[in-house]
Structures are given as structure tokens and as C-alpha cells.
Amino acid sequence: MTEDIIEIFNAGINAVQPSQLLGEYLRVEHDAVQICGERFLKCDFQNIYVIGAGKAVAAMAFETEKILGDNIKEGIVTTKYGHRVATKKIKILESAHPVPDEAGEIAVKATLGLLQKVTSNDIVICLISGGASSLWCDVPHELSLKDVQSTFDLLIKSGASINEINIVRKHLSAIKGGQLIRYCNGARVFSLIISDVPNDDLDVIASGPTVPDSSTFQEAFEVIVKYHLRSTLPISIKSYLEKGISGKIDETPKAGDELFKNTVTKIIANNKIAQLAAEKTAKALGYETLIIPEIVTGDTSIEAKKFIALLINYKGNKPICIIQGGESTLKVTGNGKGGRNQHFVLVALQELKKMNMLDTAIQFSILSGGTDGSDGPTNATGAVIDRKTLLNTLENNLPIEDYLINHDSYHLFEQTGNLLITGPTQTNVMDIMIGIVQ
């Protein structure tokens, strides 16, 4: 059963690989190129430039280069450390995620340097996937990198949603929130996006560098207040946001701005595509299937408890494979090691223990993993458990509750052998949660 659940998870990841996606949006003819369905005669434009950022962008750049070849003049994209692939025309830089570093600053400067070459007779292809908000780190001159790092570290650990975190990010940047288009000099800009956010909100994915922004400086400050960060936030950050609220710093461009008249944006993959591919494989393996339509966005513990309750109490035909997608929020306390997916599975394990599942004949397996191959500041993708895991924790007197309180899921699953480790997957469409019962 555990082998099945891992196969189902991997099927979801394989369906959202750039190699499966970009051929639909990029094509080359003898005398023309097609981008997002628009046909451009080669004599009607000067150059094609490629920029971008994200945990999947190296693979996206590789496929873009494979399709367009020498039609590309030059390119620079930025991905997470360890995600680089070999390319010829497009330079691949690496920087830190989820807390930005100096390499992210250098990457932005290099990208803007490339855009200085762009004219209104050129085409810019912007490749975007999750993680770009951190990987592209531009720090306003009034602020320091240390202050920005501290702010985002606080936000990530506060329990704020990705939407809320990115509202703040957009207002501590000169390229996020649609502002990158200001540097494209009137060129035709095509953004190809792998979505890693609920509802595929364009101004949330990667903090929306090429699309209109619906948020404001006021809303950014309200996020800080909501999560009680005013007293711990660097003074320079608070001052910068207050200047924005008072109009001393320009607001991000909004819908209807002429800035976006030459832009086209396409989502080429999302969590739903991964879920459907996972479901198809589950059916092929002989399981009844159920996709939970609600997207996981809430507190990790609450979401895990709801998932387990539905799985164990399912009254339909069995064996059943239940699939859900999204990205829970985890407020971190303690000094343990883990991530939201590992914590999700550990909460599930605790619930199964409370239900005395070993006193029943029910067979089960639960998996939660990040489609990008990473979960928190660890080398794990997530975790996968079954009856043997629960028996193992009881026989070895592993205190699940203590590991939960200390947010130390990684070290428990390291002991039991239940870490899910895939390495970088070269895609990123949030998380997938899978449960099997028979």
C-alpha cells in the first residue's frame, strides 16, 4: 500500500513537469514563432529575451531553450540552490529560499541589467514558478537585506497565509506587484506560470511581478498588525510601509494601468492537474477515488485532523484513495526540525493513535508532500506512514505529542524511516495529501 501511495504521488508530480507543458505554448516554424497562440514572423521582431525565477524555472528554461533554440537572444533565470540544470543560451543563477540572501539581490540586478537591452521591438518571455518571491530579492535603498530577511522569517513562522506574506513582499520591492513590467521598455511580455497558490491568483504567485496588483501598503501593514509583529519588526521596515501609506512611496500598479497593455499571462500548470493525474493512477491501481474539492489553506493541525476523520470514517466502496491539495499554514514554536507536510502526517499519526487503529483490521497509508520536493528547511519532501509506523512508535515509546509540540516531525520520522525524500522535482504546484484505506 505504501508503494502504491508513493506511485500515486509521483504521478501527480510527473504531470506538471515543464517537459510536459511548454510545447503547448511555444512553437517554432520556418519563418515564425508562436507564443501563447500568437504568431510572430521573424522579420516582425528583433530579439527574444528570457527571464524568470522560481523553484521550477531551471527546467522551464531548459525546455524553452530546447523549443526556441537560436531564436533566443539571451536569458537569465534564478532558481533555488541545487536546482540548476545545463543550458546554453539562458544563464541560470541560484539563490536562497524561503528566506532571501545576497545572491537573490545579485540575481535581480543581473535580470534588470539584461532588461536594459530590451526595446519595444523585442519579445520577453518571463518564466515564473513558486519560490520566486524569495529567489528574486530586491531591497529598496532605504532598507537592508538583513531587515528584509528578518521580516520574512518572522512572517513565515507567524502562521500568515502565502497571500498575506506576499502582500508584504510586494510592498518591500521595486519589481514585485507588477513593477517588473516597468523595466521591459514597452516590449511584448509573455508570462508562463506554474501556479503554487490557491485559486491560481496571478497577483499572489511569485508576488505577481508582471501582473496588476490588487493590494496596498495599508493592507501590508495590516498583515503585520494581525500577526502581532509590530514590536519585533525592524524599525526601518515599519517606517518604509508607513511612507507608502502616506503616499511618499509609489503604490504598485493596478488593473487598467497602461503598463500592462503589451502583456499576456498564462498559467500552464497547477495543483488540480497534479491531483487529476494522481487520481488516474490510483484508479489504474484498483482504488476507488475521491478528490476533496476544498483547497487546503488553514492551520496544518486542523487540516490534518479533518483529512483523517474523512478518510477513516469513509462509508463508500473500498479500498479508497482520497486526494486533496493545497498548502496549510504552520505557526512554528519550539526548536525542532520539520515542515508543514511532515507536521501534517505527524498529526495524522497522533489521530490514528487516539482512534486505537491497531485494535482494528483497517489497513491505511497517509502521505503529504511538497510537489517541489522540499518541505520546510529540510531535505525531505514530506512523510508517508502506515500501520507499521504506528506500531513502531508504540513499541519504541516515541512520544508523538512531544514531537508535535516541539515541531520536530523530521526527527521522529527519521527514526521510524518514514521521511519522503525525492530531491528537487523541477516543478512546484503546492502540496498533495493522499490517504488510502482498505
Buried (B, 14 or more C-beta within 10 A) or exposed (E): BBEBBBBBBBBBBBBBBBBBBBEEBBBBEEEBBEBBEEEBEBEEBBBBBBBBBBBBBBBBBBBBBBBBEEBBBBBBBBBBEEBBBEBEBBBBBBBBBBBBBEBBBBBBEBBBEBBEEBEEEBBBBBBBBBBBBBBBBBBBEEBBBEBBBBBBEBBBBBBBBBBBBBBBBBBBBBBBBBBBBEBBBBBBBBBBBBBBBBEBBBBBBBBBBBBBBBBBBEBBBBBBEEBEBEEEBBEBBBEBBEBBBEEEBEBBBBEEEEBBEBBBBEBBBBBBBBBBBBBBBBEEBEBBBBBBEEBBBBBBBEBBBBBBEBBBEBEEEBBBBBBBBBBBBBBBEEEBBBBBBBBBBBBBBBBBBEBEBEEEEBBBBBBBBBBBBBBBEBEBBBBBBBBEBBEBBEEEEBEBEEBBEBBBBBBBBBBBEBBBBBEBBBBBBBBBBBBBBB
